[in-house]
Amino acid sequence: MTADEGGTGPAVPPGEVAPTPPGDTGTWRRLATATPPPVPQSPVAKSVDRFTDNISLRTRLTLIYGMLFFAAGSLLVLLNYVIVAGLLDSLTFTVAPDSPYANDPAALEEVKKTYIENVLAEVTRFSVLALVIVGLLAVALGYVVAGRALSPLHKITRTARRLSERSLHERIALGGPDDEIRELADTFDDMLERLDRAFDGQRRFVANASHELRTPLAINRTLLEVALSDPDASADLKTVGRTLLETNSRHEHLIDGLLFLAKSDRELDVRTLVDLGEVAGTVLSQLSADIDESGLTLRSDLRAASVTGDPVLLERLVANLVENALRYNVDNGEITVRSGIYEGAPSVQVENSGPVIPGYEIEGLFEPFRRGSGDRVSSGRSAGLGLSIVRSVVRAHGGTVSAWPRGGGGLVVTVSLPAAHWEPPPTTTGR
């Protein structure tokens, strides 16, 4: 099918599309240039780079703090050694008159030298031992302090992750001292505020414009239907009227699609437990007349796949996939609808026969007003919003959509959503 939609491989960000054309794409060879080849790294340098790339910022700060502490402590031990050595060397040794060293200055000097060396050795040993013990305690304390210092950054990261999965309405609102991290959080909040206003303004514009356009289109449809119902109308007038009525109907479908796209881009207002298998069965029942009229062969394998989300949006998602498979098919073709657990996630998949789709066109199918082979609104078969709405609904639910060309022609689209985490509301019992 030259569908209204598209996507690709399983490991993609929520709601994103990544085409995965099958087969080897060949090997590209870079022409020789005057640029000298890079100097290869030594194995030790590569090991150090891999180690530093895999440790956290908290561990890095702790290591830096520990190295600085041990460097300063070693300098202090060295300075202490020099001071003690100088003090001991300035000491004057006296001996009793009857001592064997009284009349032997060389022997006395040797005893003094031995004594100083023993004292310095003891001082050095205890200083190094104290440095190691206190250094380990300092490293442990530094790890704790680094964690507390980085906790605001963890909060910023968690908030940013939630915002990327849901909406832009939440703010970090970081408290605490007015430091660099607080400034970063405030700047991030200001950016989110501007983005939120921009997206809300865009959605309001689309919704308001669509609502305003509905009224004149409804009036045009009524006037055309009245004109066509006139028995005295000429054949030419009825032909023109039917053409205008068909164009008017297409514009109404386009506006409905824009309204639904604007709604699906917002944060979910309703979150209930939904079975994708049940949703797919409902959609196939609603479209059974169109499927029978098309003459296509329908195959279905609907199994339970529970998710948490908006049932209206999910029903529209599956309906768009099936309608897309109906529009962009071939004579005596087929449609296969599946639901269940795919690669560990609740999923729904629609596969259909149709014209051959190049792999490089897959991603463009999810763009608004895009169809296969780069067609835009020139086609009268649809408004070109089907897969755009699918991707928008998938993003709102934190899922992924993937698509790839079907062997022999057509398209396979798979939507995977997060598994349901549903807790029923508490029930109250009267006394």
C-alpha positions in Angstrom: 0.0 0.0 0.0 1.2 3.5 -0.7 0.0 4.4 2.6 -0.6 7.6 4.6 1.8 6.3 7.2 5.2 4.7 7.9 7.9 3.9 10.4 10.7 1.3 11.1 12.8 -0.8 13.4 11.8 -1.9 16.9 14.4 0.1 18.9 13.3 3.7 18.3 12.4 6.6 20.6 8.7 6.8 21.7 6.6 7.7 18.7 9.5 8.0 16.3 9.8 6.3 12.9 13.0 4.7 11.6 12.8 2.9 8.2 14.5 -0.4 7.9 14.7 -1.5 4.3 15.7 -5.1 4.0 18.9 -6.3 2.3 22.4 -5.1 2.1 22.8 -1.5 1.0 26.4 -2.0 -0.1 29.7 -0.6 1.1 30.7 3.0 0.5 34.4 3.7 -0.1 35.9 7.1 0.7 38.2 8.6 -2.0 41.8 9.2 -1.0 42.4 12.8 0.1 45.4 14.9 1.2 44.3 14.6 4.8 46.8 12.5 6.8 45.4 9.4 8.5 44.7 9.7 12.2 47.4 8.6 14.6 46.3 5.3 16.1 45.8 5.3 19.9 47.7 3.0 22.1 45.9 0.1 23.9 46.5 1.8 27.2 44.9 5.1 26.0 41.9 3.2 24.5 41.4 1.4 27.8 41.5 4.7 29.7 39.0 6.3 27.3 36.6 3.3 27.7 36.9 3.5 31.5 36.3 7.2 31.7 33.3 7.0 29.3 31.6 4.3 31.4 31.8 5.9 34.8 29.3 8.3 36.2 29.9 12.0 36.9 29.5 11.3 40.6 32.3 8.8 40.5 34.5 11.1 38.4 34.1 13.9 40.9 34.9 11.5 43.7 38.0 10.3 42.0 39.1 13.9 41.3 38.5 14.8 44.9 40.4 11.7 46.1 43.4 12.4 43.9 43.6 16.0 45.0 43.3 14.9 48.6 46.1 12.3 48.3 48.3 14.8 46.3 47.8 17.4 49.0 48.3 14.8 51.8 51.5 13.5 50.2 52.9 17.1 49.9 52.0 17.6 53.6 53.8 14.3 54.6 56.9 15.4 52.6 56.8 18.8 54.3 56.4 17.3 57.7 59.4 15.0 57.0 61.6 18.0 56.0 60.5 20.0 59.1 61.1 17.1 61.5 64.4 16.2 59.9 65.6 19.8 60.3 64.5 20.0 63.9 66.2 16.7 64.7 69.4 17.7 62.9 69.6 20.9 64.9 69.4 19.1 68.2 72.6 18.9 70.4 73.4 15.5 71.9 75.1 15.5 75.3 76.5 12.4 77.0 77.7 11.7 80.5 81.4 12.1 81.3 81.7 8.3 82.0 80.0 7.4 78.7 82.1 5.5 76.1 81.1 8.1 73.6 82.4 11.1 75.7 85.8 11.0 74.1 84.7 9.7 70.6 82.9 12.4 68.6 82.7 10.2 65.5 80.9 7.5 67.3 78.6 10.0 68.9 77.7 11.5 65.5 77.0 8.0 64.2 74.6 7.4 67.1 72.9 10.7 66.4 72.5 9.9 62.8 71.0 6.5 63.5 68.6 7.9 66.0 67.4 10.6 63.6 66.9 8.0 60.8 64.8 5.8 63.1 62.7 8.7 64.3 62.1 9.9 60.7 61.2 6.3 59.6 58.6 6.0 62.4 57.2 9.5 61.7 57.0 8.7 57.9 55.3 5.3 58.5 52.7 6.7 60.8 52.1 9.7 58.6 51.5 7.5 55.5 49.2 5.2 57.5 47.3 8.2 58.7 47.1 9.6 55.2 45.7 6.4 53.8 43.1 6.0 56.5 42.0 9.6 56.4 42.1 9.6 52.6 39.8 6.6 52.4 37.4 8.3 54.8 37.7 11.5 52.7 36.9 9.6 49.5 33.8 8.1 51.1 32.7 11.4 52.4 33.4 13.0 48.9 31.2 10.4 47.3 28.3 11.3 49.6 28.9 15.0 49.1 29.1 14.6 45.3 25.8 12.8 45.4 24.1 15.5 47.3 25.6 18.2 45.1 24.4 16.4 41.9 20.9 15.6 43.3 19.4 18.7 41.7 20.8 17.5 38.3 19.1 14.2 38.9 15.8 16.0 39.5 16.3 18.0 36.3 17.0 14.8 34.4 14.0 13.0 35.8 11.7 15.9 34.9 13.1 16.2 31.4 12.5 12.5 30.9 8.9 12.8 32.0 8.4 15.8 29.8 9.8 13.9 26.8 7.4 11.1 27.4 4.3 13.1 28.3 3.8 16.9 27.9 5.5 20.2 28.4 3.2 21.3 31.3 5.4 20.3 34.2 8.2 22.5 35.5 11.3 21.7 37.5 10.8 24.5 40.1 14.1 23.8 41.8 14.6 25.3 45.2 17.7 25.7 47.3 20.5 28.3 47.0 20.8 30.6 44.1 23.8 28.9 42.5 24.7 27.7 39.0 22.5 24.6 39.1 19.5 26.7 40.2 20.2 29.0 37.3 20.3 26.0 34.9 16.9 24.8 36.2 15.4 28.2 35.9 16.7 28.6 32.4 15.2 25.2 31.5 11.9 26.2 33.0 11.8 29.4 30.9 12.6 27.4 27.8 9.8 24.9 28.6 7.4 27.8 29.2 8.1 29.2 25.8 7.9 25.9 24.1 4.6 25.1 25.9 3.1 28.4 24.8 4.3 27.9 21.2 2.8 24.4 21.0 -0.4 25.4 22.6 -0.7 28.3 20.3 -0.2 26.1 17.3 -2.7 23.6 18.5 -5.3 26.3 19.3 -4.8 27.8 15.8 -5.3 24.5 14.1 -8.4 23.7 16.2 -9.9 27.2 15.8 -9.2 27.3 12.1 -10.7 23.9 11.6 -13.8 24.8 13.6 -14.3 28.0 11.7 -14.0 26.2 8.3 -16.6 23.6 9.3 -19.5 26.1 9.1 -19.0 27.3 5.5 -18.4 23.7 4.4 -21.5 22.5 6.1 -23.5 25.3 4.4 -22.0 24.4 1.0 -22.9 20.8 1.5 -26.5 21.6 2.3 -26.8 23.9 -0.7 -25.3 21.3 -3.0 -27.6 18.6 -1.7 -30.6 20.8 -2.2 -29.6 21.7 -5.7 -29.0 18.0 -6.6 -32.4 17.1 -5.2 -34.2 19.5 -7.6 -35.9 17.4 -10.3 -35.6 20.2 -12.8 -31.9 20.5 -12.5 -30.0 19.8 -15.7 -27.6 16.9 -16.2 -24.6 19.3 -16.4 -25.6 21.0 -13.2 -26.0 17.7 -11.4 -22.5 16.6 -12.7 -20.9 19.8 -11.4 -22.9 19.5 -8.2 -21.7 16.0 -7.5 -18.1 17.0 -8.2 -18.3 19.9 -5.9 -20.0 17.8 -3.2 -17.2 15.2 -3.5 -14.6 18.0 -3.1 -16.5 19.5 -0.2 -16.6 16.0 1.5 -12.9 15.6 1.0 -12.3 19.0 2.7 -14.5 18.0 5.6 -12.5 14.9 6.1 -9.3 17.0 6.0 -10.6 19.3 8.7 -11.7 16.4 10.8 -8.2 14.9 10.5 -6.6 18.2 11.5 -8.8 18.5 14.5 -8.0 14.9 15.6 -4.3 15.5 15.0 -4.4 18.6 17.2 -6.2 16.6 19.9 -3.8 13.7 19.7 -0.8 16.0 20.1 -2.0 17.0 23.6 -1.4 15.2 26.9 -3.8 12.4 27.5 -6.8 13.5 29.4 -8.2 10.0 29.8 -6.2 7.0 31.0 -8.1 3.7 31.3 -7.3 0.0 30.8 -7.7 -0.9 27.2 -7.3 -4.2 25.3 -5.8 -3.6 21.9 -7.3 -6.9 20.7 -10.8 -5.7 21.6 -10.1 -2.3 20.0 -9.0 -4.0 16.8 -12.0 -6.3 16.8 -14.3 -3.3 17.2 -12.6 -1.4 14.3 -12.9 -4.4 12.0 -16.6 -4.8 12.8 -17.2 -1.1 12.0 -15.3 -1.3 8.7 -16.7 -4.7 7.7 -18.9 -3.2 5.0 -16.0 -1.3 3.4 -13.8 -4.4 3.6 -16.5 -6.6 1.9 -17.0 -3.9 -0.8 -13.3 -3.7 -1.5 -13.1 -7.5 -2.3 -10.0 -7.8 -0.3 -9.2 -10.9 1.8 -9.1 -10.2 5.5 -7.1 -12.2 8.0 -7.0 -11.5 11.7 -5.2 -12.9 14.7 -6.5 -10.8 17.6 -5.1 -11.7 21.1 -5.2 -9.8 24.4 -2.8 -6.9 24.7 -3.6 -4.6 27.7 -2.4 -1.0 27.7 -3.3 2.2 29.6 -4.5 5.0 27.5 -7.3 6.9 25.8 -9.7 4.4 24.1 -11.0 6.9 21.6 -7.4 7.8 20.4 -6.4 4.1 20.3 -9.5 3.2 18.3 -8.7 6.0 15.8 -5.2 4.7 15.6 -6.2 1.2 14.6 -8.9 2.6 12.3 -6.4 4.7 10.4 -4.1 1.7 9.9 -6.9 -0.4 8.6 -8.3 2.4 6.4 -4.8 3.0 5.0 -4.5 -0.7 4.2 -7.9 -0.5 2.4 -7.1 2.6 0.3 -3.6 1.6 -0.8 -4.1 -2.0 -1.9 -4.4 -4.0 -5.2 -7.2 -6.0 -6.7 -7.8 -9.3 -5.0 -5.3 -8.2 -2.3 -5.3 -9.0 1.4 -5.1 -7.4 4.8 -3.8 -9.0 7.9 -4.5 -7.5 11.4 -2.8 -8.9 14.4 -2.7 -7.9 18.1 -0.8 -9.4 21.1 2.6 -9.2 22.7 5.4 -8.4 20.3 8.9 -8.3 21.6 7.6 -8.1 25.1 5.3 -5.1 24.5 1.5 -5.0 23.8 1.3 -4.3 20.0 -1.1 -4.2 17.1 0.1 -4.8 13.5 -1.5 -4.2 10.2 -0.1 -5.8 7.0 -1.4 -5.3 3.5 -0.6 -6.1 -0.1 -0.1 -3.2 -2.5 2.3 -1.5 -4.7 6.0 -1.8 -4.0 7.3 0.9 -1.6 11.0 1.8 -1.7 12.6 1.7 1.7 13.7 5.3 1.5 10.1 6.5 1.3 9.0 4.8 4.5 9.9 7.6 6.9 8.2 10.2 4.8 4.9 8.4 4.9 4.4 9.6 8.5 4.7 13.2 7.5 1.4 15.2 7.2 -0.1 15.3 3.6 2.4 12.7 2.4 1.8 9.5 0.5 3.9 7.1 -1.4 6.2 8.3 -4.2 6.2 11.8 -2.6 2.5 12.5 -3.5 0.9 15.3 -1.5 -2.7 16.6 -1.5 -3.0 15.9 -5.2 -4.5 12.5 -4.4 -8.2 12.4 -3.9 -8.2 9.2 -1.9 -7.5 10.7 1.5 -6.4 13.8 3.3 -2.9 12.5 3.9 -3.1 12.6 7.7 -3.7 9.0 8.5 -0.2 7.9 9.6 0.6 11.4 11.0 -2.3 10.8 13.4 -1.0 7.3 14.1 2.4 8.6 15.1 1.0 11.4 17.2 -1.3 9.0 19.1 1.7 6.7 19.6 3.8 9.5 21.0 1.0 10.6 23.4 1.0 7.0 24.8 4.8 6.8 25.0 5.0 3.9 22.5 6.9 3.3 19.2 5.7 2.8 15.6 7.7 0.8 13.1 7.1 0.1 9.4 8.8 -1.7 6.6 8.0 -2.7 3.0 6.2 -6.0 2.7 7.7 -8.7 0.4 6.0 -8.5 -3.0 4.6 -5.1 -2.4 2.6 -3.4 0.4 3.5 -2.3 3.9 3.7 -3.7 7.4 3.1 -1.3 10.3 3.6 -2.3 13.9 2.6 -0.1 16.9 4.0 -1.1 20.3 2.8 0.6 23.5 3.9 0.3 27.2 2.3 -2.5 29.1 -0.6 -1.5 31.3 0.1 -0.4 34.9 -3.4 -0.1 36.2 -4.6 0.2 39.7 -8.4 0.3 40.0 -9.7 3.2 42.1 -10.5 2.3 45.7 -14.0 1.3 46.5 -15.9 2.6 49.5 -18.4 0.6 51.4 -21.2 2.1 53.4 -21.7 1.3 57.0 
